[in-house]
Amino acid sequence: MFQDINISKKFSPAERVVVYPGDCLALLKGVPDGALQLIVTSPPYNIGKEYEKKLNLNKYLEQQAAVISECVRALSDKGSICWQVGNYVYGGAIVPLDTVLYPIFNDLGLKMRNRIIWHFEHGLHCSRRFSGRYETIIWFTKTKNYVFNLDPVRIPQKYPGKKYFKGPKAGQYSCNPLGKNPGDLWVIPNVKSNHVEKTIHPCQFPVELIERLVLSLSNEDDWVLDPFLGTGTSVIAAIRHNRRGAGAETVQKYVSLTHDRIKQEIAGTLKTRPMNKPVYDPEKAGNSLRIAPWKNQEKSNQPRLLEKHVRFSAK
């Protein structure tokens, strides 16, 4: 389907892949009403990364509202919007962006279906608060009649041999043979230095995260759009599963990188982490770095939570 693909700079229902080198509002203005099935993105968090200018929070929310409003106009009645965000940080205090963005979606008449927690194990270490190891995906739909395909994103059952112990189905297997619902807590490694997908982008999200949304919230040949495209992850996930993909990006080096990654995906050479691959466990892998160098050092009198030998007394 995608062997002779053309990466267009302008949206047209006849295209299959669109990468607009500019502001997403300009791209969205060319999208007909109701043309998009899935809008999925990770917008700038307003924390001063190289691709954004840090703004007053209210000004940032105004800009987000303008984009979200256009997205809602272009969204199909059966469509979904997924906004993946973290925290805005100001003066050492955090503002969870999903909480301040929620009223914008709500005021536009959208219904929240899930607040998905994306958990990962690596990131910056904090010294004055607990280190952040999750972000959120807020999923909204336009109507009650929305696309939701659970079977393609089921994960292995924890107890596949479990059976009903009473009632008319007693003795029969109780689990769905296709797997279980993945729930709203997703443990997927983030893209850091040793990740197979790592590029020059400082805040790249993994393809498998978007694949799960593409498979569950759209059908083949549907349009998937990312207004803040980055390195093209959303379009790559769309192409991989026979959807049409579109997105806008203002930074030219990321536009070029997106083109390269899309071409690699079409050629089957793009390296990505497979969906549902188990998270690396250094303990099971026998990683030598699991051996603590301070194990035999003199112990402190201050008990630590993970020290098994410590006994606590109420006396």
URFEN-V284180 format. One record per residue. RES is the residue in one letter. PHI is phi in whole degrees, 0 to 359 (999 if undefined). D_FIRST is the distance of its C-alpha to the first C-alpha in whole Angstrom. Layout:
res->RES phi->PHI d_first->D_FIRST
res->RES phi->PHI d_first->D_FIRST
This chain:
res->M phi->999 d_first->0
res->F phi->250 d_first->4
res->Q phi->298 d_first->6
res->D phi->252 d_first->8
res->I phi->289 d_first->8
res->N phi->246 d_first->12
res->I phi->271 d_first->14
res->S phi->275 d_first->16
res->K phi->264 d_first->20
res->K phi->231 d_first->20
res->F phi->288 d_first->19
res->S phi->208 d_first->17
res->P phi->303 d_first->16
res->A phi->278 d_first->14
res->E phi->279 d_first->12
res->R phi->243 d_first->10
res->V phi->223 d_first->12
res->V phi->230 d_first->16
res->V phi->235 d_first->18
res->Y phi->268 d_first->22
res->P phi->275 d_first->24
res->G phi->175 d_first->27
res->D phi->291 d_first->29
res->C phi->294 d_first->27
res->L phi->296 d_first->29
res->A phi->293 d_first->28
res->L phi->295 d_first->24
res->L phi->296 d_first->25
res->K phi->297 d_first->27
res->G phi->268 d_first->24
res->V phi->265 d_first->23
res->P phi->298 d_first->24
res->D phi->304 d_first->26
res->G phi->69 d_first->24
res->A phi->276 d_first->20
res->L phi->256 d_first->20
res->Q phi->269 d_first->19
res->L phi->224 d_first->20
res->I phi->244 d_first->22
res->V phi->225 d_first->23
res->T phi->201 d_first->25
res->S phi->235 d_first->28
res->P phi->287 d_first->30
res->P phi->304 d_first->33
res->Y phi->267 d_first->36
res->N phi->63 d_first->38
res->I phi->244 d_first->40
res->G phi->89 d_first->40
res->K phi->293 d_first->37
res->E phi->297 d_first->36
res->Y phi->263 d_first->33
res->E phi->218 d_first->36
res->K phi->253 d_first->39
res->K phi->292 d_first->41
res->L phi->241 d_first->43
res->N phi->304 d_first->45
res->L phi->303 d_first->43
res->N phi->296 d_first->44
res->K phi->294 d_first->43
res->Y phi->301 d_first->39
res->L phi->294 d_first->39
res->E phi->298 d_first->40
res->Q phi->295 d_first->37
res->Q phi->297 d_first->34
res->A phi->299 d_first->36
res->A phi->296 d_first->35
res->V phi->290 d_first->31
res->I phi->298 d_first->31
res->S phi->300 d_first->32
res->E phi->293 d_first->30
res->C phi->297 d_first->27
res->V phi->297 d_first->29
res->R phi->300 d_first->29
res->A phi->275 d_first->25
res->L phi->275 d_first->24
res->S phi->296 d_first->24
res->D phi->298 d_first->27
res->K phi->261 d_first->25
res->G phi->271 d_first->23
res->S phi->226 d_first->25
res->I phi->239 d_first->26
res->C phi->238 d_first->26
res->W phi->249 d_first->29
res->Q phi->262 d_first->29
res->V phi->221 d_first->33
res->G phi->240 d_first->36
res->N phi->243 d_first->39
res->Y phi->270 d_first->41
res->V phi->244 d_first->44
res->Y phi->218 d_first->47
res->G phi->62 d_first->50
res->G phi->85 d_first->49
res->A phi->260 d_first->49
res->I phi->255 d_first->45
res->V phi->237 d_first->44
res->P phi->296 d_first->41
res->L phi->295 d_first->38
res->D phi->296 d_first->37
res->T phi->288 d_first->40
res->V phi->273 d_first->41
res->L phi->274 d_first->37
res->Y phi->308 d_first->38
res->P phi->301 d_first->40
res->I phi->296 d_first->38
res->F phi->295 d_first->35
res->N phi->297 d_first->38
res->D phi->294 d_first->39
res->L phi->271 d_first->36
res->G phi->87 d_first->36
res->L phi->278 d_first->33
res->K phi->248 d_first->34
res->M phi->283 d_first->34
res->R phi->258 d_first->32
res->N phi->205 d_first->33
res->R phi->246 d_first->34
res->I phi->271 d_first->32
res->I phi->265 d_first->34
res->W phi->262 d_first->32
res->H phi->258 d_first->34
res->F phi->221 d_first->34
res->E phi->252 d_first->37
res->H phi->234 d_first->37
res->G phi->167 d_first->38
res->L phi->294 d_first->41
res->H phi->265 d_first->45
res->C phi->258 d_first->47
res->S phi->246 d_first->51
res->R phi->244 d_first->52
res->R phi->201 d_first->49
res->F phi->290 d_first->47
res->S phi->297 d_first->44
res->G phi->287 d_first->41
res->R phi->227 d_first->38
res->Y phi->206 d_first->36
res->E phi->225 d_first->34
res->T phi->236 d_first->33
res->I phi->241 d_first->30
res->I phi->263 d_first->31
res->W phi->251 d_first->29
res->F phi->237 d_first->30
res->T phi->235 d_first->29
res->K phi->276 d_first->30
res->T phi->221 d_first->31
res->K phi->282 d_first->32
res->N phi->263 d_first->29
res->Y phi->246 d_first->26
res->V phi->285 d_first->23
res->F phi->212 d_first->24
res->N phi->252 d_first->22
res->L phi->279 d_first->25
res->D phi->305 d_first->23
res->P phi->294 d_first->20
res->V phi->242 d_first->23
res->R phi->297 d_first->26
res->I phi->242 d_first->28
res->P phi->304 d_first->30
res->Q phi->293 d_first->33
res->K phi->286 d_first->36
res->Y phi->230 d_first->39
res->P phi->296 d_first->36
res->G phi->270 d_first->40
res->K phi->292 d_first->41
res->K phi->234 d_first->43
res->Y phi->295 d_first->44
res->F phi->258 d_first->48
res->K phi->204 d_first->50
res->G phi->85 d_first->49
res->P phi->295 d_first->47
res->K phi->258 d_first->44
res->A phi->307 d_first->47
res->G phi->93 d_first->46
res->Q phi->273 d_first->42
res->Y phi->295 d_first->39
res->S phi->265 d_first->39
res->C phi->270 d_first->36
res->N phi->289 d_first->32
res->P phi->296 d_first->31
res->L phi->278 d_first->27
res->G phi->118 d_first->29
res->K phi->252 d_first->31
res->N phi->299 d_first->30
res->P phi->292 d_first->30
res->G phi->74 d_first->32
res->D phi->251 d_first->33
res->L phi->238 d_first->34
res->W phi->252 d_first->31
res->V phi->261 d_first->32
res->I phi->225 d_first->29
res->P phi->302 d_first->30
res->N phi->277 d_first->30
res->V phi->274 d_first->29
res->K phi->246 d_first->32
res->S phi->304 d_first->33
res->N phi->261 d_first->32
res->H phi->283 d_first->29
res->V phi->298 d_first->26
res->E phi->265 d_first->24
res->K phi->301 d_first->27
res->T phi->236 d_first->27
res->I phi->283 d_first->30
res->H phi->288 d_first->29
res->P phi->284 d_first->32
res->C phi->226 d_first->31
res->Q phi->277 d_first->27
res->F phi->258 d_first->26
res->P phi->286 d_first->24
res->V phi->300 d_first->20
res->E phi->296 d_first->21
res->L phi->297 d_first->23
res->I phi->281 d_first->21
res->E phi->304 d_first->18
res->R phi->298 d_first->21
res->L phi->287 d_first->21
res->V phi->298 d_first->17
res->L phi->292 d_first->17
res->S phi->274 d_first->21
res->L phi->246 d_first->21
res->S phi->212 d_first->17
res->N phi->242 d_first->15
res->E phi->304 d_first->11
res->D phi->77 d_first->10
res->D phi->287 d_first->14
res->W phi->271 d_first->15
res->V phi->242 d_first->16
res->L phi->235 d_first->19
res->D phi->237 d_first->21
res->P phi->290 d_first->24
res->F phi->235 d_first->26
res->L phi->288 d_first->23
res->G phi->63 d_first->25
res->T phi->258 d_first->22
res->G phi->88 d_first->19
res->T phi->304 d_first->19
res->S phi->295 d_first->18
res->V phi->293 d_first->15
res->I phi->298 d_first->14
res->A phi->297 d_first->15
res->A phi->294 d_first->13
res->I phi->301 d_first->9
res->R phi->302 d_first->11
res->H phi->243 d_first->11
res->N phi->60 d_first->8
res->R phi->255 d_first->10
res->R phi->267 d_first->11
res->G phi->235 d_first->13
res->A phi->217 d_first->16
res->G phi->189 d_first->20
res->A phi->235 d_first->23
res->E phi->213 d_first->25
res->T phi->269 d_first->28
res->V phi->270 d_first->29
res->Q phi->299 d_first->28
res->K phi->294 d_first->28
res->Y phi->282 d_first->25
res->V phi->299 d_first->23
res->S phi->298 d_first->23
res->L phi->295 d_first->23
res->T phi->300 d_first->20
res->H phi->302 d_first->18
res->D phi->297 d_first->19
res->R phi->291 d_first->18
res->I phi->296 d_first->14
res->K phi->297 d_first->14
res->Q phi->294 d_first->15
res->E phi->297 d_first->13
res->I phi->296 d_first->10
res->A phi->280 d_first->12
res->G phi->80 d_first->13
res->T phi->249 d_first->17
res->L phi->288 d_first->17
res->K phi->274 d_first->20
res->T phi->222 d_first->21
res->R phi->280 d_first->23
res->P phi->297 d_first->22
res->M phi->300 d_first->22
res->N phi->65 d_first->25
res->K phi->293 d_first->27
res->P phi->302 d_first->30
res->V phi->293 d_first->32
res->Y phi->303 d_first->34
res->D phi->247 d_first->38
res->P phi->297 d_first->40
res->E phi->294 d_first->43
res->K phi->294 d_first->41
res->A phi->283 d_first->40
res->G phi->71 d_first->43
res->N phi->297 d_first->43
res->S phi->296 d_first->46
res->L phi->290 d_first->46
res->R phi->284 d_first->47
res->I phi->275 d_first->50
res->A phi->286 d_first->52
res->P phi->290 d_first->55
res->W phi->262 d_first->57
res->K phi->302 d_first->57
res->N phi->261 d_first->61
res->Q phi->286 d_first->62
res->E phi->300 d_first->65
res->K phi->281 d_first->64
res->S phi->277 d_first->64
res->N phi->286 d_first->66
res->Q phi->279 d_first->64
res->P phi->294 d_first->62
res->R phi->243 d_first->58
res->L phi->301 d_first->55
res->L phi->266 d_first->54
res->E phi->277 d_first->57
res->K phi->291 d_first->58
res->H phi->278 d_first->61
res->V phi->286 d_first->62
res->R phi->245 d_first->65
res->F phi->252 d_first->65
res->S phi->234 d_first->68
res->A phi->274 d_first->70
res->K phi->286 d_first->73
